[in-house]
Amino acid sequence: MKTKVFVALLLITLGVALHAQMQNSPGWSSGFEVGIARGDNAGKAENLAPMGRGHIQLEIFPFLFTRIGLGFTPLHATKGSPKGYSTATMMGDYRFIFNPWYEKKYSPFIYGGVGGSYDLSESDADVIPHIPLGLGLQTQLKPGMNLEFTLGYNLANSDGMDGRIRPDGDTNTFTGKKQDGFYNLGVGISYYTPSKTVRKERPAQVPVVTPTPVVQQRPVDLKTIDSDGDGISDYDEINLYKTDPRKADTDGDGLSDYAELMQHRTDPLKVDTDGDGISDQAEVTSYNTNPLKKDSDGDSLSDYDEITKYKTNPLLADTDKGSVNDAEEIAAGTNPLDPRDDVLDLTEGATFSLEGILFDTAQATILPESLPILEKAYTALAANPEVKVLITGHTDNVGNDASNMTLSLNRANSVRSWLIEKGIDATRIRAEGRGETMPRATNDTEEGRAQNRRIEFVVE
């Protein structure tokens, strides 16, 4: 999906550039070509395939052109062979044509550009970026019509053009990497409008002597004058923004009036718009904080206190990423720069329950939604390597006692295995199943049963 979005944005950008060139270019043309193509993906198993392509072209300079084209070729290799494949490849690209001998009868040229290909035979195929490179020869058949011969190569940026995965040792001819590509040979016709036109000379006119008009000085228009060069007219500074039209930075905070008004939306008459104790210029250029909010990360600590007093990150509500935000740590007397004191009570004999760990129904497979909760336990154990714990699994009373006991043990072992895979020493963790024997709430309601389905940690 990222590749498709990238190619789509690229084609849109190139299309806008092409449109802009059409407004100023001295000439444009269109054309088509037909020929043959052969893949560079399956060695001797490759077969020749027909190819067709249409294009439009703009003249940037007499020797340099831009060309956008769209083509199609059904690349394929012999079916039944180990390397057999078949595609229906649609190609679009943007090329630069360099033709320094454009005034000659036979003018060779080279081309290069970027583009993308899409396999129409696969409904879920990706757009594959590729680079077209090649050379050609052009000659004029008659005014307004050229004949072209081209020989080129299209190099894909991946091994996904033909739908066949290359095995190890099978690499591209030119790059030595697992990249697809294909050769093309074509002949085409292009139709163009000559870039120069002959202008008819107007007949000479008899000069008429007229008296020299008296030029009167126009009054100064404040709407067009910008005395301090800050990008805002004096008229707007005086009447609209109340800033000093003689000073580019009225409040002297290091940001121009234009930057404050048009870019950062800060007050050009105040050094510190949000009143947090940090100048607008420092917030924008040094700390990347929000000059319109005293508390950029929303953790209840002002940017000033975080930067100057606590040395925490004003852009992160939880600087040490230990799961407790900076304000709560400071209120509790813990260190907001050390994750080890954030998460859980790991004193000997302490018990804590991890709420919200989810498993597949009647299974011990941990669901992905549980990972943020398990990360808390992992962070605490990793930060305190001397602590050993017992993991206990608990169920509600749905089902028989034996199956619930087995299920609770399997789920406790699943949590234990997850922590071990993350890097916690296996000797530090034990697992037990308690089944439905230790309910924390009534099993007569769904809410109570949900509380009874839990994983608990006991610090040993």
C-alpha positions as CSV (number, residue, x, y, z in Angstrom):
1,M,0.0,0.0,0.0
2,K,2.8,2.4,0.8
3,T,4.3,1.8,-2.7
4,K,1.0,2.5,-4.4
5,V,0.6,5.8,-2.4
6,F,4.2,6.8,-3.3
7,V,3.7,6.1,-7.0
8,A,0.3,7.9,-7.1
9,L,1.8,11.0,-5.4
10,L,4.8,10.9,-7.8
11,L,2.5,10.8,-10.8
12,I,0.4,13.6,-9.5
13,T,3.5,15.7,-8.9
14,L,4.8,15.0,-12.3
15,G,1.4,15.8,-13.9
16,V,1.4,19.2,-12.2
17,A,4.9,19.9,-13.4
18,L,3.9,18.8,-16.9
19,H,0.9,21.1,-16.9
20,A,3.1,24.0,-15.7
21,Q,5.5,23.3,-18.6
22,M,2.6,23.3,-21.1
23,Q,1.9,27.0,-20.2
24,N,5.4,28.1,-21.1
25,S,6.8,25.4,-23.4
26,P,7.4,26.5,-27.0
27,G,5.9,23.2,-28.4
28,W,4.4,19.9,-27.5
29,S,3.8,16.6,-29.2
30,S,2.1,13.2,-28.9
31,G,2.8,9.8,-30.4
32,F,2.8,6.1,-30.1
33,E,5.2,3.1,-30.6
34,V,4.9,-0.6,-31.0
35,G,7.5,-3.3,-30.7
36,I,8.7,-6.3,-28.7
37,A,9.7,-6.8,-25.1
38,R,11.6,-9.6,-23.4
39,G,11.8,-10.1,-19.6
40,D,15.1,-10.3,-17.7
41,N,13.6,-12.5,-15.0
42,A,13.8,-16.2,-16.0
43,G,17.0,-16.6,-18.2
44,K,16.6,-18.7,-21.3
45,A,13.0,-19.5,-20.5
46,E,12.0,-15.9,-21.4
47,N,9.8,-15.4,-24.5
48,L,9.3,-12.4,-26.7
49,A,6.1,-10.4,-26.2
50,P,4.4,-7.6,-28.1
51,M,4.5,-4.1,-26.6
52,G,2.6,-0.9,-27.2
53,R,3.0,2.6,-25.8
54,G,1.5,6.1,-26.2
55,H,2.9,9.4,-24.9
56,I,2.7,13.1,-24.8
57,Q,5.9,15.3,-24.8
58,L,6.8,18.8,-24.0
59,E,9.8,20.8,-25.2
60,I,11.8,22.4,-22.3
61,F,14.7,23.5,-24.5
62,P,15.3,22.7,-28.1
63,F,17.6,19.7,-27.0
64,L,15.7,18.6,-23.9
65,F,12.1,17.2,-23.6
66,T,9.9,15.8,-20.9
67,R,7.7,12.8,-21.9
68,I,4.8,11.1,-20.0
69,G,3.8,7.7,-21.4
70,L,1.6,4.7,-20.8
71,G,2.2,1.2,-22.2
72,F,1.3,-2.4,-22.0
73,T,3.2,-5.7,-22.6
74,P,2.2,-9.3,-21.6
75,L,5.7,-10.5,-20.4
76,H,6.0,-14.3,-20.0
77,A,8.4,-17.2,-19.8
78,T,7.9,-20.8,-21.0
79,K,5.1,-22.4,-18.9
80,G,6.0,-25.7,-17.2
81,S,9.7,-24.7,-16.8
82,P,11.0,-24.0,-13.3
83,K,11.1,-20.3,-14.1
84,G,7.8,-20.0,-16.0
85,Y,5.5,-17.0,-15.4
86,S,3.0,-14.8,-17.1
87,T,2.0,-11.2,-16.5
88,A,-0.1,-8.5,-18.1
89,T,2.1,-5.5,-17.3
90,M,0.7,-1.9,-17.5
91,M,3.5,0.7,-17.4
92,G,3.4,4.4,-16.8
93,D,6.6,6.6,-16.6
94,Y,8.0,10.1,-16.8
95,R,11.1,10.5,-19.0
96,F,13.6,13.1,-19.9
97,I,14.7,13.0,-23.6
98,F,18.2,14.4,-24.3
99,N,18.6,15.1,-28.0
100,P,21.7,17.4,-28.6
101,W,21.6,16.7,-32.4
102,Y,18.0,17.8,-32.9
103,E,18.9,19.9,-36.0
104,K,20.3,16.9,-37.9
105,K,18.4,14.7,-40.3
106,Y,19.2,11.7,-38.2
107,S,19.3,12.7,-34.5
108,P,20.2,10.1,-31.9
109,F,19.0,10.6,-28.3
110,I,19.1,9.1,-24.9
111,Y,16.4,8.9,-22.2
112,G,15.9,8.1,-18.6
113,G,13.2,8.6,-16.0
114,V,11.0,7.0,-13.3
115,G,7.7,5.2,-13.4
116,G,5.6,2.3,-12.1
117,S,4.3,-1.0,-13.4
118,Y,1.2,-2.9,-12.4
119,D,0.3,-6.6,-13.2
120,L,-3.3,-6.5,-14.4
121,S,-3.5,-10.3,-14.1
122,E,-3.2,-10.1,-10.3
123,S,-6.1,-8.5,-8.4
124,D,-3.9,-7.8,-5.4
125,A,-0.7,-6.9,-7.2
126,D,1.4,-3.9,-6.0
127,V,2.5,-1.0,-8.1
128,I,6.3,-1.6,-8.7
129,P,8.4,1.5,-9.2
130,H,10.9,1.1,-12.1
131,I,13.5,3.1,-13.9
132,P,13.4,3.3,-17.8
133,L,16.7,3.8,-19.5
134,G,17.6,3.7,-23.2
135,L,18.6,5.3,-26.5
136,G,17.0,6.0,-29.8
137,L,17.1,7.5,-33.2
138,Q,14.8,10.1,-34.7
139,T,14.3,11.3,-38.2
140,Q,11.7,13.6,-39.8
141,L,9.2,12.0,-42.2
142,K,7.6,15.3,-43.0
143,P,7.0,18.6,-41.2
144,G,5.0,17.8,-38.1
145,M,5.8,14.0,-38.1
146,N,8.9,12.1,-36.8
147,L,9.9,8.4,-37.0
148,E,11.5,7.0,-33.9
149,F,13.5,3.8,-33.1
150,T,14.1,3.0,-29.4
151,L,16.1,0.3,-27.5
152,G,15.8,0.3,-23.8
153,Y,15.7,-1.5,-20.4
154,N,13.3,-1.1,-17.6
155,L,14.7,-1.9,-14.1
156,A,12.2,-2.6,-11.3
157,N,13.2,-1.8,-7.7
158,S,12.0,-5.2,-6.4
159,D,11.5,-8.9,-7.3
160,G,7.7,-8.4,-7.6
161,M,7.2,-7.5,-11.3
162,D,6.6,-11.0,-12.6
163,G,5.0,-12.6,-9.6
164,R,7.8,-15.1,-9.3
165,I,10.2,-15.1,-6.3
166,R,13.8,-15.4,-7.4
167,P,15.8,-18.1,-5.6
168,D,19.1,-17.4,-3.9
169,G,21.8,-16.9,-6.6
170,D,19.3,-15.8,-9.2
171,T,20.0,-12.0,-9.6
172,N,19.5,-9.2,-12.0
173,T,22.0,-9.0,-15.0
174,F,23.0,-5.4,-14.3
175,T,22.6,-4.8,-10.5
176,G,23.5,-8.3,-9.1
177,K,20.5,-8.0,-6.8
178,K,17.0,-9.7,-6.7
179,Q,15.4,-7.2,-9.1
180,D,13.2,-7.8,-12.1
181,G,13.4,-6.0,-15.4
182,F,12.8,-6.2,-19.2
183,Y,14.3,-5.1,-22.5
184,N,12.2,-3.3,-25.1
185,L,12.7,-2.6,-28.8
186,G,10.2,-0.3,-30.6
187,V,9.4,1.8,-33.6
188,G,7.0,4.7,-33.4
189,I,5.5,7.9,-34.8
190,S,5.3,11.3,-33.1
191,Y,3.3,14.3,-34.2
192,Y,4.4,17.8,-33.2
193,T,3.7,21.4,-33.6
194,P,6.8,23.4,-34.6
195,S,8.2,25.5,-31.7
196,K,8.8,28.6,-33.8
197,T,6.3,30.6,-35.8
198,V,6.9,33.3,-38.4
199,R,5.6,36.7,-37.4
200,K,4.2,39.1,-40.0
201,E,5.9,42.4,-40.0
202,R,3.6,45.4,-39.4
203,P,3.9,48.2,-41.9
204,A,6.0,51.2,-40.7
205,Q,3.9,53.9,-39.2
206,V,4.5,57.6,-39.4
207,P,5.6,58.9,-36.0
208,V,3.1,61.2,-34.4
209,V,4.5,64.0,-32.3
210,T,2.6,64.4,-29.0
211,P,3.2,66.7,-26.2
212,T,5.0,65.3,-23.2
213,P,2.4,64.7,-20.4
214,V,3.0,66.2,-17.0
215,V,3.7,63.3,-14.6
216,Q,2.2,63.9,-11.2
217,Q,3.6,62.2,-8.1
218,R,1.1,59.7,-6.7
219,P,0.5,59.9,-2.9
220,V,2.2,57.2,-0.8
221,D,0.0,54.1,-0.5
222,L,0.6,52.5,2.9
223,K,-1.1,49.3,1.5
224,T,1.8,48.6,-0.8
225,I,4.7,49.8,1.4
226,D,6.6,47.5,3.8
227,S,9.1,49.7,5.5
228,D,10.7,47.1,7.7
229,G,10.7,44.3,5.0
230,D,8.9,41.8,7.2
231,G,6.4,40.8,4.5
232,I,3.4,42.7,6.0
233,S,2.4,46.1,4.6
234,D,2.7,49.2,6.8
235,Y,-1.1,49.6,6.5
236,D,-1.9,46.2,7.9
237,E,0.7,46.6,10.7
238,I,-0.8,49.9,11.8
239,N,-4.5,49.2,11.4
240,L,-4.9,45.5,11.7
241,Y,-2.1,44.0,13.8
242,K,-1.0,47.1,15.8
243,T,2.6,46.1,15.3
244,D,5.5,48.6,14.6
245,P,5.9,49.0,10.8
246,R,9.5,50.2,11.4
247,K,10.6,47.0,13.2
248,A,10.5,43.5,11.6
249,D,10.3,42.0,15.1
250,T,8.0,44.2,17.2
251,D,8.3,42.3,20.5
252,G,12.0,41.4,20.0
253,D,11.6,37.7,20.7
254,G,13.6,36.6,17.7
255,L,10.6,35.8,15.4
256,S,9.6,38.3,12.7
257,D,6.1,39.7,12.9
258,Y,5.3,37.8,9.7
259,A,6.5,34.5,11.1
260,E,4.4,35.0,14.3
261,L,1.2,36.0,12.5
262,M,1.3,33.8,9.5
263,Q,3.2,30.7,10.5
264,H,3.1,30.2,14.3
265,R,-0.1,32.2,15.1
266,T,1.6,33.7,18.1
267,D,1.2,37.2,19.4
268,P,3.7,39.6,17.8
269,L,3.3,42.0,20.7
270,K,4.2,39.4,23.4
271,V,7.6,37.7,23.8
272,D,5.9,34.7,25.5
273,T,2.4,34.2,24.0
274,D,1.3,31.3,26.3
275,G,2.9,32.8,29.4
276,D,4.8,29.6,30.3
277,G,8.1,31.4,31.0
278,I,9.7,30.4,27.7
279,S,9.9,32.8,24.8
280,D,8.1,32.1,21.6
281,Q,11.4,32.0,19.7
282,A,12.9,29.4,22.1
283,E,9.8,27.2,22.0
284,V,9.8,27.2,18.1
285,T,13.5,26.9,17.4
286,S,15.1,25.3,20.5
287,Y,12.5,23.0,22.1
288,N,9.9,22.4,19.4
289,T,7.2,22.9,22.0
290,N,3.8,24.6,21.3
291,P,4.1,28.4,21.9
292,L,0.4,28.5,22.2
293,K,0.1,26.0,25.1
294,K,1.8,26.1,28.5
295,D,1.8,22.3,28.6
296,S,2.6,20.9,25.2
297,D,2.4,17.2,26.1
298,G,-0.6,17.5,28.3
299,D,0.9,15.9,31.4
300,S,-0.1,18.7,33.8
301,L,3.4,20.1,34.0
302,S,4.3,23.4,32.3
303,D,6.9,23.3,29.5
304,Y,9.0,25.7,31.7
305,D,9.0,23.3,34.7
306,E,9.7,20.3,32.6
307,I,12.7,22.0,30.9
308,T,14.2,24.0,33.7
309,K,13.1,22.3,36.9
310,Y,12.6,18.5,36.3
311,K,14.7,18.1,33.1
312,T,11.9,16.0,31.6
313,N,10.8,16.0,28.0
314,P,8.1,18.6,27.4
315,L,7.0,16.7,24.3
316,L,6.5,13.3,26.1
317,A,3.9,12.9,28.9
318,D,5.9,9.9,30.2
319,T,9.6,10.8,29.7
320,D,11.1,7.6,30.9
321,K,8.3,5.5,29.1
322,G,7.7,3.5,32.3
323,S,3.9,3.8,32.0
324,V,3.4,6.6,34.6
325,N,3.3,10.2,33.3
326,D,5.7,12.8,34.6
327,A,3.3,14.7,36.8
328,E,2.1,11.6,38.6
329,E,5.7,10.5,39.3
330,I,6.6,13.9,40.7
331,A,3.4,13.9,42.8
332,A,4.3,10.4,44.1
333,G,7.9,11.3,44.7
334,T,9.3,8.9,42.1
335,N,11.9,9.7,39.5
336,P,10.3,10.7,36.1
337,L,13.6,9.9,34.4
338,D,13.9,6.3,35.7
339,P,11.4,3.7,34.5
340,R,12.2,1.2,37.3
341,D,10.1,3.0,39.9
342,D,7.1,3.5,37.6
343,V,5.2,0.4,37.0
344,L,4.5,-2.1,39.7
345,D,5.1,-2.8,43.4
346,L,7.8,-5.5,43.3
347,T,8.5,-5.8,47.1
348,E,8.6,-9.4,48.4
349,G,5.2,-10.8,49.0
350,A,3.4,-8.2,46.9
351,T,0.6,-9.3,44.6
352,F,-0.7,-7.5,41.5
353,S,-3.2,-8.4,38.8
354,L,-2.8,-7.6,35.1
355,E,-6.3,-6.5,34.1
356,G,-7.3,-6.9,30.4
357,I,-5.1,-9.7,29.2
358,L,-7.2,-11.4,26.5
359,F,-7.0,-14.9,25.1
360,D,-8.8,-16.8,22.3
361,T,-12.0,-18.3,23.6
362,A,-11.3,-21.5,25.7
363,Q,-7.6,-21.2,24.4
364,A,-4.3,-20.0,25.9
365,T,-3.3,-18.0,22.8
366,I,-2.7,-14.3,23.9
367,L,-4.5,-11.8,21.7
368,P,-2.5,-8.8,20.4
369,E,-4.7,-6.3,22.4
370,S,-3.0,-7.7,25.5
371,L,0.6,-6.7,24.6
372,P,0.6,-3.1,26.1
373,I,-0.5,-4.7,29.5
374,L,2.2,-7.4,29.2
375,E,4.8,-4.7,28.4
376,K,4.2,-3.2,31.8
377,A,5.1,-6.4,33.5
378,Y,8.1,-6.9,31.3
379,T,9.4,-3.3,32.0
380,A,9.1,-3.9,35.7
381,L,10.9,-7.2,35.6
382,A,13.6,-6.0,33.2
383,A,14.4,-3.0,35.4
384,N,14.6,-5.2,38.6
385,P,16.6,-8.3,37.6
386,E,16.8,-9.6,41.2
387,V,13.0,-10.1,41.5
388,K,11.4,-13.5,41.1
389,V,7.7,-14.0,40.5
390,L,5.0,-16.6,40.5
391,I,2.4,-16.2,37.7
392,T,-1.0,-17.6,38.5
393,G,-3.9,-18.1,36.1
394,H,-7.6,-17.8,37.2
395,T,-10.9,-18.6,35.5
396,D,-14.6,-18.1,36.1
397,N,-16.9,-21.1,36.9
398,V,-18.0,-21.7,33.4
399,G,-17.0,-25.3,32.4
400,N,-15.9,-28.2,34.7
401,D,-13.3,-27.9,37.4
402,A,-10.7,-30.0,35.6
403,S,-10.8,-28.2,32.3
404,N,-10.7,-24.8,34.1
405,M,-7.7,-25.9,36.0
406,T,-5.9,-26.9,32.8
407,L,-6.9,-23.7,31.0
408,S,-5.7,-21.5,33.8
409,L,-2.3,-23.2,33.9
410,N,-1.9,-23.0,30.1
411,R,-2.7,-19.3,30.1
412,A,-0.2,-18.7,33.0
413,N,2.4,-20.6,31.0
414,S,1.6,-18.5,27.9
415,V,2.4,-15.3,29.8
416,R,5.5,-16.9,31.2
417,S,6.7,-17.9,27.7
418,W,6.0,-14.4,26.4
419,L,8.2,-12.8,29.1
420,I,11.0,-15.4,28.5
421,E,10.9,-14.7,24.8
422,K,11.3,-11.0,25.6
423,G,14.5,-11.7,27.5
424,I,13.5,-12.4,31.1
425,D,15.5,-15.3,32.7
426,A,13.3,-18.4,32.9
427,T,14.6,-19.2,36.4
428,R,13.0,-16.0,37.7
429,I,9.4,-17.0,36.7
430,R,7.1,-19.9,37.8
431,A,3.6,-20.5,36.6
432,E,0.6,-22.2,38.3
433,G,-3.1,-22.7,37.5
434,R,-5.7,-22.0,40.1
435,G,-8.8,-22.6,37.9
436,E,-12.0,-21.3,39.5
437,T,-10.9,-21.9,43.1
438,M,-10.0,-18.3,44.0
439,P,-12.8,-16.1,42.6
440,R,-12.4,-12.3,43.3
441,A,-16.0,-11.5,42.6
442,T,-19.4,-13.3,42.1
443,N,-19.7,-15.7,39.2
444,D,-23.5,-14.9,39.0
445,T,-23.0,-11.9,36.7
446,E,-21.0,-11.3,33.6
447,E,-19.1,-8.4,35.2
448,G,-18.1,-10.7,38.1
449,R,-17.0,-13.5,35.8
450,A,-14.8,-11.0,33.9
451,Q,-13.0,-10.0,37.1
452,N,-12.4,-13.7,37.9
453,R,-10.7,-14.4,34.5
454,R,-7.3,-12.9,35.3
455,I,-3.6,-13.3,35.5
456,E,-1.9,-12.4,38.8
457,F,1.8,-12.0,39.7
458,V,3.1,-12.9,43.2
459,V,6.6,-11.5,44.1
460,E,8.6,-14.3,45.8
